[in-house]
Amino acid sequence: MVAQRITIFPLPGVILFPGLQLPLHMFEPRYKAMVTDAMARDRQIGMIQPLGQAGASDDDKPALYKMGCLGRIADVEVLDDGRYNVILDGVARFHMLRELDVTTPFRQVEGELIEENPADLTLETSKREALEKQARAFADAQGYNVDWESVASLDDLSMVNGVAQIAPFDGAAKQALLEANNLADRAQLLVQLMQFFGRRDRGDDTVTLQ
């Protein structure tokens, strides 16, 4: 793997997965500068979660998780007041090696892109069925209206990553999903998380994740 410079957008509770899209609204000056810079260079921005809340430290640079996802700006809308609406396409997960000392108002890191094994991007039929069954139960419990015919038509990668990206889990759970070794592990963790959060919402605190 080759290390590369990655401009990052540290955003708690927000995860981007390869092959998916993420809409973003940029209004802070440092992040508007980030978009301007990315558009002038390679259109790439790395999404990564901070370990703490932004602004919690004196230098406004909370520590970061070690894994994020590189995104490419697929579409950008410049609003009259200078804000941006951006659509990011997920490209690849990356390991953060170190943060770089930069003069830009936005943060940059050195990271290595993770090459996914094509053999790890599909599920066994039983695991796909188990995930779909649990997703239906979770969506029903949360009151979500889902087009299940469209979900059934998705390939395994899009289905698993799509559920992982939009599920209403906390930041730590979302990070665990991003860091799963392969698609099967991510699907299994999704089932466990939907069971856990579903039961917790009903007041059952006896659930533990295996």
C-alpha positions in Angstrom: 0.0 0.0 0.0 1.2 3.5 -0.9 0.8 6.3 1.6 -0.8 9.5 0.4 -1.8 12.9 1.7 -5.5 13.1 2.5 -7.5 16.2 3.4 -10.0 15.2 6.1 -13.4 16.3 7.3 -13.7 15.1 11.0 -17.4 14.7 11.6 -18.7 12.8 14.7 -21.4 10.2 14.1 -21.1 10.3 10.3 -19.6 7.4 8.3 -19.0 7.0 4.5 -18.6 3.6 3.0 -17.0 2.7 -0.4 -19.6 2.6 -3.2 -22.1 4.8 -1.4 -22.8 8.6 -1.5 -22.9 11.1 1.3 -24.5 14.5 1.1 -22.7 17.3 3.0 -23.5 20.9 3.8 -20.3 23.0 4.2 -20.8 26.4 6.0 -17.8 26.8 8.3 -15.0 28.9 6.7 -12.4 26.2 7.1 -14.5 23.6 5.4 -15.5 25.9 2.6 -11.8 26.4 2.1 -11.4 22.6 2.1 -13.9 22.2 -0.7 -12.3 25.0 -2.7 -8.9 23.3 -2.3 -10.2 19.9 -3.1 -11.9 21.1 -6.3 -8.7 22.7 -7.4 -6.7 19.5 -6.9 -8.1 16.0 -6.8 -11.7 16.4 -5.6 -10.9 14.1 -2.7 -11.9 14.5 0.9 -11.5 11.9 3.7 -14.3 11.3 6.1 -13.2 10.3 9.6 -14.7 10.5 13.0 -13.0 12.4 15.9 -12.7 10.6 19.2 -13.8 13.7 21.0 -16.2 16.5 20.2 -14.9 19.3 18.0 -13.9 22.3 20.0 -13.3 20.2 23.2 -9.5 20.9 23.1 -7.7 24.2 23.1 -6.4 23.8 19.6 -9.8 22.5 18.3 -8.1 19.3 17.0 -9.6 16.4 18.8 -7.9 13.0 18.4 -9.1 10.9 15.4 -10.0 7.3 14.9 -7.4 5.4 12.9 -9.7 4.5 10.0 -11.9 6.6 7.7 -13.1 6.5 4.1 -11.8 8.5 1.2 -14.5 10.2 -0.8 -14.5 12.0 -4.2 -16.6 15.0 -4.8 -19.2 13.9 -7.4 -21.3 17.0 -7.3 -21.0 20.5 -5.7 -23.5 23.3 -5.5 -22.3 26.8 -4.6 -24.9 28.8 -2.8 -25.3 32.6 -3.0 -23.8 33.1 0.4 -20.7 31.0 -0.3 -21.8 27.8 1.4 -21.5 24.5 -0.4 -23.8 21.5 -0.9 -21.5 18.5 -1.7 -22.1 14.9 -2.7 -19.2 12.6 -1.9 -18.8 9.2 -3.6 -17.1 6.7 -1.3 -13.9 5.5 -2.9 -12.0 3.3 -0.3 -11.4 2.9 3.4 -8.0 4.2 4.6 -5.8 3.7 7.7 -4.5 7.0 9.1 -0.8 6.8 9.7 -0.2 10.3 11.1 -1.5 13.8 11.1 0.5 16.3 9.0 1.7 19.6 10.2 0.0 22.0 7.8 -0.8 25.7 7.4 -4.2 25.2 5.9 -7.3 25.9 8.1 -8.4 22.3 7.5 -6.6 19.2 8.7 -4.6 16.8 6.6 -3.2 13.3 7.3 -1.0 10.7 5.8 -3.0 7.6 5.1 -2.9 4.2 3.3 -5.9 3.1 1.2 -7.2 -0.4 2.0 -7.4 -2.8 -0.9 -10.5 -4.9 -0.5 -10.3 -8.6 -1.4 -13.0 -9.2 -4.1 -13.7 -12.6 -2.4 -14.8 -10.8 0.7 -17.5 -8.6 -1.0 -20.3 -11.2 -1.1 -22.3 -13.0 1.5 -23.5 -16.5 1.9 -27.2 -16.8 1.2 -28.0 -17.6 4.9 -26.2 -14.5 6.1 -27.9 -12.3 3.6 -31.3 -13.7 4.6 -30.5 -13.2 8.3 -29.5 -9.6 7.8 -32.6 -8.8 5.7 -34.9 -10.4 8.3 -33.3 -8.5 11.2 -33.4 -5.2 9.1 -37.1 -5.7 8.5 -37.8 -6.2 12.2 -35.6 -3.2 13.2 -37.2 -0.9 10.6 -40.7 -1.9 11.7 -39.8 -1.3 15.4 -38.4 2.1 14.5 -41.4 3.0 12.3 -39.4 3.3 9.1 -41.1 3.0 5.7 -38.7 0.9 3.5 -39.0 -0.2 -0.1 -38.0 -3.8 0.5 -38.3 -4.8 -3.1 -35.6 -2.3 -3.9 -33.5 -3.5 -1.0 -33.8 -7.1 -2.2 -32.5 -6.1 -5.7 -29.2 -4.6 -4.2 -26.0 -6.6 -4.4 -24.5 -7.7 -1.1 -22.0 -4.9 -0.8 -24.5 -2.1 -1.5 -27.1 -3.7 0.9 -24.7 -4.2 3.8 -22.9 -0.9 3.5 -26.1 1.0 2.8 -27.7 -0.3 6.0 -24.5 0.4 8.0 -24.3 3.9 6.8 -27.9 5.0 7.4 -28.6 3.0 10.6 -29.3 5.3 13.6 -26.4 3.9 15.7 -24.0 5.9 17.8 -20.6 6.9 16.6 -18.7 4.1 18.2 -21.0 1.5 16.7 -20.7 3.1 13.3 -16.9 3.1 13.6 -17.0 -0.6 14.5 -18.9 -1.3 11.3 -16.4 0.7 9.2 -13.5 -1.3 10.7 -15.0 -4.7 10.2 -12.5 -7.0 8.5 -14.9 -8.0 5.7 -18.5 -7.9 4.5 -19.5 -11.0 6.3 -18.2 -9.6 9.6 -19.9 -6.3 9.0 -23.2 -8.1 8.3 -23.0 -10.1 11.4 -22.2 -7.0 13.5 -25.1 -5.2 11.9 -27.5 -8.0 13.0 -26.1 -7.8 16.6 -26.3 -4.0 16.7 -29.9 -4.0 15.4 -30.8 -6.5 18.1 -29.0 -4.6 20.8 -30.3 -1.1 19.9 -33.8 -2.5 19.3 -34.0 -4.1 22.7 -32.4 -1.1 24.4 -35.1 1.2 23.0 -37.6 -1.1 24.6 -35.9 -0.8 27.9 -34.1 -4.2 28.0 -30.6 -3.5 29.4 -29.6 -7.2 29.7 -28.4 -7.5 26.1 -24.8 -8.1 25.4 -23.0 -8.2 22.1 -21.0 -11.4 21.3 
